[in-house]
Amino acid sequence: MDETGTKWTLPAFNAAEFTKLGKEQTDALIEMQRELAKLIEQANADWLARMETEREFASDLAGKLSSARTLPDAAKAYQEWMARRIETMTKDSQKFFADGQKFVASMNRLMSPGRGSGT
């Protein structure tokens, strides 16, 4: 009671609703972690493949340089290697930007209001 004599009561605690809310929140968190893990795994696989491409470029350049008999042949090998690298770097930056957009879109979708509330 307070000083005016009014009796205060606590609102009814609904354990089922509380449990349901906790489960929904947990399920949403698990889904978010799964989706982010998939995005990270794909990005990791892409970058591993990119490193293999880089290894192939270096191996190819080494082979061409070792077989070059003249300075113009060596310069041509370097020029071809650099052109391939620039093309690959351009693709890498586009891929990085696209992956970033996927990540942001995923986070926006997963963190949107009403997520996990059954709506």
C-alpha positions as CSV (number, residue, x, y, z in Angstrom):
1,M,0.0,0.0,0.0
2,D,1.0,3.6,-0.5
3,E,0.4,6.5,1.8
4,T,-3.1,7.1,0.4
5,G,-4.2,3.6,1.3
6,T,-4.3,2.4,-2.3
7,K,-3.3,-1.2,-2.7
8,W,-0.8,-1.9,-5.5
9,T,-0.8,-5.2,-7.3
10,L,1.8,-6.5,-9.8
11,P,0.6,-7.3,-13.2
12,A,0.0,-11.0,-13.9
13,F,3.1,-12.8,-15.0
14,N,2.5,-15.0,-18.0
15,A,5.3,-17.6,-18.1
16,A,4.1,-19.1,-21.4
17,E,4.3,-15.7,-23.1
18,F,7.7,-15.0,-21.6
19,T,9.0,-18.4,-22.7
20,K,7.6,-17.9,-26.2
21,L,9.3,-14.5,-26.5
22,G,12.6,-16.0,-25.3
23,K,12.4,-18.8,-27.8
24,E,11.5,-16.5,-30.7
25,Q,14.5,-14.2,-29.8
26,T,16.8,-17.3,-29.5
27,D,15.6,-18.7,-32.9
28,A,16.1,-15.3,-34.5
29,L,19.7,-15.1,-33.1
30,I,20.5,-18.6,-34.3
31,E,19.1,-17.9,-37.8
32,M,21.2,-14.7,-37.9
33,Q,24.3,-16.5,-36.9
34,R,23.7,-19.2,-39.5
35,E,23.2,-16.7,-42.3
36,L,26.2,-14.7,-41.4
37,A,28.3,-17.9,-41.1
38,K,27.2,-18.9,-44.7
39,L,28.2,-15.4,-46.0
40,I,31.5,-15.6,-44.3
41,E,32.2,-19.2,-45.5
42,Q,31.4,-18.2,-49.1
43,A,33.6,-15.1,-48.9
44,N,36.4,-17.3,-47.5
45,A,36.0,-19.8,-50.3
46,D,36.0,-17.0,-52.9
47,W,39.2,-15.5,-51.4
48,L,40.9,-18.9,-51.3
49,A,40.1,-19.4,-54.9
50,R,41.4,-15.9,-55.6
51,M,44.7,-16.8,-53.9
52,E,45.0,-19.9,-56.1
53,T,44.5,-17.7,-59.2
54,E,47.2,-15.4,-57.9
55,R,49.5,-18.4,-57.5
56,E,48.8,-19.4,-61.1
57,F,49.5,-15.9,-62.3
58,A,52.9,-15.9,-60.6
59,S,53.8,-19.4,-61.8
60,D,52.8,-18.4,-65.4
61,L,54.9,-15.2,-65.2
62,A,57.9,-17.1,-63.8
63,G,57.7,-19.6,-66.7
64,K,57.5,-16.9,-69.3
65,L,60.3,-15.0,-67.8
66,S,62.6,-18.0,-67.6
67,S,61.9,-18.8,-71.3
68,A,62.2,-15.2,-72.5
69,R,65.3,-14.7,-74.7
70,T,65.1,-11.0,-75.2
71,L,64.2,-8.0,-73.1
72,P,61.1,-7.3,-75.2
73,D,59.9,-10.9,-74.5
74,A,60.4,-10.3,-70.8
75,A,58.6,-6.9,-71.0
76,K,55.7,-8.5,-72.9
77,A,55.4,-11.2,-70.2
78,Y,55.3,-8.5,-67.4
79,Q,52.8,-6.5,-69.5
80,E,50.5,-9.5,-69.9
81,W,50.9,-10.3,-66.2
82,M,50.1,-6.8,-65.1
83,A,47.0,-6.6,-67.4
84,R,45.7,-9.8,-65.9
85,R,46.3,-8.5,-62.4
86,I,44.5,-5.3,-63.1
87,E,41.6,-7.1,-64.5
88,T,41.5,-9.4,-61.5
89,M,41.8,-6.5,-59.1
90,T,38.8,-4.9,-60.8
91,K,36.8,-8.0,-60.4
92,D,38.0,-8.4,-56.8
93,S,36.8,-4.9,-55.9
94,Q,33.4,-5.6,-57.5
95,K,33.1,-8.8,-55.6
96,F,34.1,-7.2,-52.4
97,F,31.4,-4.5,-52.9
98,A,28.8,-7.1,-53.8
99,D,29.7,-9.2,-50.7
100,G,29.4,-6.1,-48.6
101,Q,26.0,-5.4,-50.0
102,K,24.9,-8.9,-49.2
103,F,26.1,-8.6,-45.7
104,V,24.4,-5.3,-45.1
105,A,21.1,-6.5,-46.7
106,S,21.3,-9.7,-44.5
107,M,21.8,-7.7,-41.4
108,N,19.0,-5.2,-42.3
109,R,16.6,-8.1,-42.9
110,L,17.6,-10.0,-39.8
111,M,17.6,-6.9,-37.5
112,S,14.3,-5.4,-38.9
113,P,11.5,-4.6,-36.4
114,G,9.2,-7.5,-35.9
115,R,11.8,-10.1,-36.6
116,G,11.2,-13.2,-34.5
117,S,7.9,-11.9,-33.2
118,G,5.7,-14.1,-35.4
119,T,4.7,-11.2,-37.6
